[in-house]
Amino acid sequence: MRVVKIDESRCDGCGLCVKACHEGALALIGGKAVLSNHMLCDGIGDCLPACPQNAISFHETQGNTIVSPMTQIGGPQWPIKLELIAERNPMFDGKSLLVAADCTAFTRPEIINEYCKDGVKIICCPKLGKVDQDKLNNIVAKNDIKSITVVRMEVPCCGPTVSKMQAAITESGKDIPLTTIIVSRDGKIRM
């Protein structure tokens, strides 16, 4: 899991990083910024640019493979947003992966039940969000994923998700089946 690391020798206790952290993972203790709750750190790093002393960096923790109660199979999964998912996570192992455009679940609410009953879900938006090719490559390469389904809208902006997943499979050298499901604007499935 990617979390912030604070160099106490550089921290001047200004508190700007604490204010910038939207998750409440940082606190000022003894005049220094500290990661007070690593489970709240989303690994995105709104705190980094807020630090005038460059005292904050990221590091990978052993927690990268920790599965919280929210990610246990049979229960709700969090996080689901591509930007927040750890690249190596046992929740992927032996499971199918659903990569869905953000809009699909709102256009066709039954999408999760139809295509991801016992799998792991990731949502992303190639138009408004960054679909990080390296992150997809690492997720596919570092986990034992048995199949991948991409659910996208019929609109052109969703197209890159399919090609990025295909590239991730190719890069991994694995033989993972890839299925593409297209959802029309009125919620109908097109194959």
Salt bridges, closest charged atoms under 4 A:
ASP46 OD2 - HIS22 NE2 3.32
GLU87 OE1 - LYS142 NZ 3.43
ASP93 OD2 - ARG88 NH2 2.81
ASP102 OD2 - LYS81 NZ 2.79
GLU110 OE2 - ARG108 NE 3.70
GLU114 OE2 - ARG108 NH2 2.67
GLU154 OE1 - ARG190 NH1 3.11
ASP186 OD2 - LYS188 NZ 3.38
